[in-house]
């Protein structure tokens, strides 16, 4: 297939390139090559390249930054996604769009499934939901993939931050009342590579299996990395940040499993591989 990837230099995009490049013809773009907030240029670019499928990894993902740069958040995450959907409709190809657990309010007592009611509480979540809605209004053929707590080799992320901080601080405070599914971008990229071989369109939750709090995840990272550091639990309200976070972000990969795909491995296995690579 000829696959157009936006945000190909990001954490997930770079892993997608690695996973897909041997079997497909890739058009790997960055914001310098393709500004998805420009509708005319985006549509023209897609029409000129005529891909078989577009994978949108471009996003403004700085959750706190979105609270301060509201227009930019909606321009990239909302309008940018809409522009890609328009381009895909022009050439008749499907769009894969990477979305987030932040489209939910975090107030569930069980893992979120794909058709649960959305209700984002942050600008980031609201802007990502706007992108989801636009895609569904414009296209019949789409894969909207909600994922969570991403980490990978190419980019800043929680495991990398924890290990860096531990080099200089004997004690760290980590939030204990936010729960989710840490997800390795390489595993997610492999799942996307499987999904695009099908026509099982729709909204998917795709994360590594099992869940934990940030506090539990930090402790497990240090255990795997054999790093000694004291981790003190704090509540999210004590750890003041500009953007509110959903307190319960566990995504059940219901549709993924129902369509015959194997559940992704546990985050506990994935983080072992990741730490071996970055150390």
C-alpha positions as CSV (number, residue, x, y, z in Angstrom):
1,X,0.0,0.0,0.0
2,X,0.9,3.6,-0.4
3,X,0.6,5.1,3.1
4,X,0.8,8.8,3.9
5,X,1.8,9.4,7.5
6,X,1.5,12.8,9.2
7,X,3.7,13.5,12.2
8,X,6.2,10.9,11.1
9,X,8.9,12.3,13.3
10,X,6.9,12.0,16.5
11,X,7.0,9.3,19.1
12,X,4.3,7.1,17.4
13,X,5.0,8.3,13.9
14,X,8.6,7.3,14.0
15,X,7.7,3.8,15.2
16,X,5.1,3.5,12.5
17,X,7.7,4.3,9.9
18,X,9.9,1.5,11.3
19,X,7.1,-1.0,11.3
20,X,5.7,-0.2,7.9
21,X,8.6,0.8,5.7
22,X,9.6,-2.7,4.6
23,X,6.2,-3.8,3.3
24,X,4.7,-0.5,2.1
25,X,5.5,2.7,0.1
26,X,5.5,5.5,2.7
27,X,5.0,9.2,2.3
28,X,6.3,10.3,5.7
29,X,5.6,13.9,6.4
30,X,6.3,16.4,9.2
31,X,4.6,19.8,9.8
32,X,7.4,21.4,7.7
33,X,6.3,19.3,4.7
34,X,2.6,19.2,5.3
35,X,0.8,21.8,7.5
36,X,-2.5,20.0,8.2
37,X,-4.1,23.3,9.5
38,X,-4.1,24.6,5.9
39,X,-7.1,23.0,4.3
40,X,-6.3,23.8,0.6
41,X,-2.6,22.6,0.9
42,X,-3.6,19.5,2.8
43,X,-6.3,18.5,0.3
44,X,-4.0,19.3,-2.7
45,X,-1.2,17.3,-1.1
46,X,-3.4,14.2,-0.6
47,X,-4.8,14.5,-4.1
48,X,-1.3,14.8,-5.6
49,X,0.0,11.8,-3.8
50,X,-3.2,9.7,-4.0
51,X,-2.4,7.4,-1.1
52,X,-4.2,4.2,-0.3
53,X,-4.6,5.2,3.3
54,X,-3.6,8.2,5.5
55,X,-2.4,7.8,9.1
56,X,-2.7,10.9,11.2
57,X,-0.1,11.1,14.0
58,X,0.1,14.9,13.9
59,X,-1.3,16.5,17.0
60,X,-0.7,19.2,19.6
61,X,-0.3,16.9,22.6
62,X,1.0,19.2,25.3
63,X,-1.9,18.9,27.6
64,X,-1.1,21.9,29.8
65,X,0.0,23.9,26.8
66,X,-3.4,23.4,25.2
67,X,-5.0,25.2,28.2
68,X,-2.9,28.3,27.3
69,X,-3.0,27.9,23.5
70,X,-6.7,27.1,23.0
71,X,-6.8,28.3,19.4
72,X,-3.7,26.3,18.4
73,X,-5.1,23.2,20.1
74,X,-8.4,23.3,18.1
75,X,-6.6,24.3,14.9
76,X,-4.3,21.3,14.9
77,X,-6.4,18.7,16.7
78,X,-9.8,19.7,15.4
79,X,-9.4,21.5,12.1
80,X,-6.3,19.6,11.1
81,X,-8.1,16.3,11.4
82,X,-11.1,17.7,9.5
83,X,-8.8,18.8,6.7
84,X,-7.2,15.4,6.4
85,X,-10.7,13.8,6.3
86,X,-11.7,16.2,3.5
87,X,-8.6,15.2,1.5
88,X,-9.3,11.5,2.1
89,X,-12.9,11.9,0.9
90,X,-11.6,13.5,-2.3
91,X,-9.4,10.5,-3.2
92,X,-11.7,7.8,-1.6
93,X,-9.1,6.5,0.9
94,X,-9.6,5.6,4.6
95,X,-8.1,7.7,7.4
96,X,-6.5,6.4,10.5
97,X,-6.7,8.9,13.3
98,X,-4.9,8.7,16.7
99,X,-7.1,9.9,19.5
100,X,-7.0,9.7,23.3
101,X,-8.5,8.6,26.6
102,X,-8.9,12.4,27.3
103,X,-12.2,12.4,25.3
104,X,-13.8,10.8,28.5
105,X,-14.3,12.6,31.8
106,X,-12.5,9.9,33.8
107,X,-15.4,9.3,36.2
108,X,-16.0,5.6,35.3
109,X,-15.8,2.7,37.7
110,X,-15.0,0.2,34.9
111,X,-12.9,0.3,31.8
112,X,-14.2,2.6,29.1
113,X,-15.6,1.0,25.9
114,X,-15.8,2.5,22.5
115,X,-19.5,3.5,22.6
116,X,-19.4,5.0,26.1
117,X,-20.6,8.6,26.4
118,X,-17.7,11.1,25.8
119,X,-17.2,14.2,28.0
120,X,-13.7,15.7,27.9
121,X,-12.7,18.0,30.8
122,X,-9.6,19.6,29.3
123,X,-9.0,21.7,26.2
124,X,-6.8,18.9,24.8
125,X,-9.6,16.4,25.2
126,X,-12.2,18.8,23.7
127,X,-10.0,19.5,20.7
128,X,-9.3,15.8,20.1
129,X,-13.0,15.1,20.3
130,X,-13.7,17.8,17.7
131,X,-11.3,16.0,15.4
132,X,-13.1,12.6,16.0
133,X,-16.5,14.2,15.3
134,X,-15.4,15.9,12.0
135,X,-13.9,12.6,10.7
136,X,-17.1,10.7,11.4
137,X,-19.2,13.4,9.7
138,X,-17.1,13.4,6.5
139,X,-15.9,9.8,6.1
140,X,-17.5,6.3,6.1
141,X,-14.1,4.6,6.0
142,X,-12.0,5.5,9.1
143,X,-10.2,4.0,12.0
144,X,-10.3,6.3,15.1
145,X,-7.9,4.8,17.6
146,X,-8.1,6.0,21.2
147,X,-5.0,5.1,23.1
148,X,-3.4,6.3,26.4
149,X,-0.3,7.0,28.4
150,X,2.1,6.7,25.4
151,X,5.8,6.2,25.7
152,X,8.4,5.5,23.0
153,X,12.0,5.9,22.1
154,X,11.6,9.1,20.1
155,X,10.2,11.7,22.4
156,X,9.6,12.9,25.9
157,X,7.5,10.6,28.1
158,X,6.9,9.5,31.6
159,X,9.3,6.5,31.9
160,X,12.1,8.6,30.4
161,X,11.3,11.5,32.7
162,X,11.3,9.3,35.8
163,X,14.6,7.7,35.0
164,X,16.2,11.1,34.3
165,X,14.8,12.6,37.5
166,X,16.1,9.7,39.5
167,X,19.6,10.5,38.5
168,X,19.5,13.7,40.5
169,X,16.8,13.3,43.1
170,X,16.7,10.6,45.8
171,X,13.0,11.2,46.4
172,X,10.2,11.8,43.8
173,X,6.5,12.6,44.3
174,X,4.1,10.9,41.8
175,X,0.4,11.1,41.5
176,X,-1.4,8.0,42.8
177,X,-5.1,8.7,42.1
178,X,-4.9,8.7,38.3
179,X,-5.2,5.2,36.7
180,X,-4.6,4.2,33.1
181,X,-2.9,1.9,30.6
182,X,0.7,2.6,29.8
183,X,1.2,1.9,26.1
184,X,4.4,1.4,24.2
185,X,4.3,3.1,20.8
186,X,6.1,0.3,19.1
187,X,3.3,-2.1,20.2
188,X,0.7,0.3,19.1
189,X,2.4,0.8,15.7
190,X,2.3,-3.0,15.2
191,X,-1.4,-3.1,16.0
192,X,-2.1,-0.3,13.5
193,X,-0.1,-2.2,10.9
194,X,-2.5,-5.2,11.4
195,X,-5.7,-3.1,11.5
196,X,-5.0,-1.3,8.2
197,X,-4.9,-4.6,6.4
198,X,-8.7,-4.9,7.1
199,X,-11.8,-3.0,6.4
200,X,-13.1,-3.3,10.0
201,X,-13.7,0.4,10.2
202,X,-14.8,2.3,13.3
203,X,-13.6,3.5,16.7
204,X,-11.1,1.4,18.6
205,X,-9.5,1.5,21.9
206,X,-6.0,0.1,21.6
207,X,-3.6,0.0,24.6
208,X,-1.2,-2.4,26.2
209,X,-3.0,-4.8,28.6
210,X,-3.4,-4.2,32.3
211,X,-3.6,-0.9,34.2
212,X,-2.0,1.0,37.1
213,X,-1.6,4.4,38.7
214,X,1.2,6.7,37.8
215,X,2.7,6.0,41.2
216,X,2.6,2.2,40.6
217,X,4.0,2.7,37.1
218,X,6.9,4.8,38.5
219,X,7.7,2.1,41.1
220,X,7.6,-0.6,38.5
221,X,9.9,1.4,36.1
222,X,12.5,1.7,38.9
223,X,12.2,-1.9,39.8
224,X,12.8,-3.0,36.2
225,X,15.6,-0.5,35.7
226,X,17.2,-1.5,39.1
227,X,17.2,2.1,40.3
228,X,16.9,3.0,44.0
229,X,14.7,6.0,44.6
230,X,12.0,6.8,47.2
231,X,8.7,7.4,45.5
232,X,6.1,9.3,47.6
233,X,2.4,9.2,46.5
234,X,0.5,12.4,46.1
235,X,-3.0,13.2,45.0
236,X,-3.7,15.0,41.7
237,X,-5.1,17.9,43.6
238,X,-1.8,18.3,45.5
239,X,0.2,18.1,42.2
240,X,-1.1,21.3,40.6
241,X,-1.2,21.5,36.8
242,X,-3.0,23.8,34.4
243,X,-5.1,21.1,32.8
244,X,-7.4,18.7,34.6
245,X,-6.6,15.0,34.0
246,X,-9.2,12.2,33.9
247,X,-8.8,10.2,37.1
248,X,-9.8,6.8,35.5
249,X,-8.5,6.3,31.9
250,X,-8.5,2.6,31.5
251,X,-9.6,1.7,28.0
252,X,-11.1,-1.7,27.3
253,X,-9.9,-2.9,23.9
254,X,-13.4,-4.4,23.3
255,X,-13.8,-3.9,19.5
256,X,-10.2,-4.9,18.9
257,X,-10.7,-8.3,20.5
258,X,-14.2,-8.7,19.1
259,X,-12.8,-8.4,15.6
260,X,-10.4,-11.2,16.2
261,X,-7.2,-9.4,17.1
262,X,-4.9,-10.6,19.9
263,X,-4.8,-8.3,23.0
264,X,-1.6,-6.4,23.2
265,X,0.9,-7.7,25.8
266,X,0.9,-6.4,29.4
267,X,2.5,-3.0,30.0
268,X,4.8,-4.8,32.4
269,X,6.4,-6.8,29.6
270,X,6.5,-3.8,27.2
271,X,8.3,-1.5,29.6
272,X,11.0,-4.1,30.1
273,X,11.8,-4.0,26.4
274,X,11.7,-0.2,26.3
275,X,14.1,0.2,29.2
276,X,16.5,-2.3,27.6
277,X,16.5,-0.2,24.5
278,X,17.0,3.3,26.1
279,X,19.6,2.3,28.6
